[in-house]
Amino acid sequence: MSEKRKYKKRFCKYCEAKVDFMDYKDAGTLRFSLSERYKIMPRRLTGNCKRHQDMITIVIKRARAAALVPYTVTRKTVVSAPFENLR
């Protein structure tokens, strides 16, 4: 039997900052929850709680609909600095 890996406990940075509302127009703060191919990162990697992860998901989807954040980037389209234009 393989041993279970031990990871460090991740904490929700939005709970620590006491965030109650997230704005979809602030694309700079969304980049911490997006991968380099603009996919939404899961809770187990970001350490967010369920409440804030749901908020982030809704905000990112609204930002995509408003064309502030692109949908996924294909492998053929190579982006050198993906978050450079998200300021």
C-alpha positions in Angstrom: 0.0 0.0 0.0 1.2 3.4 -0.8 1.5 6.0 1.9 -0.8 9.0 1.8 1.0 12.2 0.8 0.9 15.1 3.2 0.3 18.5 1.9 0.4 21.8 3.7 -2.9 23.2 4.8 -4.0 26.0 2.5 -6.1 28.8 3.7 -8.6 30.9 1.9 -7.0 34.3 1.3 -10.5 35.9 0.8 -11.6 34.8 4.2 -8.5 36.3 5.8 -9.2 39.6 3.9 -12.9 39.4 4.9 -14.1 39.8 1.3 -17.9 39.8 0.9 -18.2 41.1 -2.6 -16.0 40.5 -5.7 -16.2 42.7 -8.8 -15.9 41.1 -12.2 -14.3 44.3 -13.6 -11.2 43.9 -11.4 -9.4 41.4 -13.7 -6.1 41.8 -11.9 -7.4 40.0 -8.8 -8.9 37.2 -10.8 -5.6 36.1 -12.2 -4.7 34.3 -9.0 -7.6 32.0 -9.6 -6.8 31.4 -13.3 -4.2 29.1 -14.8 -1.8 30.2 -17.5 -4.4 29.0 -20.1 -7.1 31.0 -18.4 -8.9 28.0 -16.8 -10.5 28.3 -13.4 -8.2 26.7 -10.8 -9.8 24.2 -8.4 -10.2 24.6 -4.7 -7.6 22.0 -3.8 -4.9 24.1 -5.6 -6.0 27.6 -4.5 -7.1 26.8 -1.0 -10.3 28.8 -1.3 -13.3 27.9 0.8 -16.5 26.7 -0.9 -18.3 30.1 -0.6 -15.5 32.1 -2.1 -14.7 29.6 -4.8 -18.4 29.8 -6.0 -18.1 33.6 -6.0 -14.9 33.4 -8.0 -16.5 31.1 -10.5 -19.4 33.4 -11.1 -17.2 36.5 -11.3 -14.8 34.9 -13.8 -17.8 33.8 -16.0 -19.2 37.3 -15.9 -15.8 38.7 -16.9 -15.5 36.3 -19.8 -19.0 37.3 -21.0 -17.9 40.9 -20.8 -14.7 40.1 -22.7 -12.4 41.2 -19.9 -10.9 37.7 -19.5 -10.6 35.4 -22.5 -11.9 31.9 -22.6 -9.3 29.1 -22.8 -6.2 29.5 -24.9 -5.4 26.8 -27.4 -2.0 25.0 -27.5 -1.4 26.5 -31.0 -1.7 30.0 -29.7 1.4 30.5 -27.5 1.1 33.4 -25.1 4.4 34.5 -23.6 2.9 36.5 -20.7 -0.7 35.6 -20.3 -1.6 38.0 -17.5 0.3 41.0 -18.9 -2.9 42.6 -20.4 -4.9 41.9 -17.2 -4.2 44.9 -15.1 
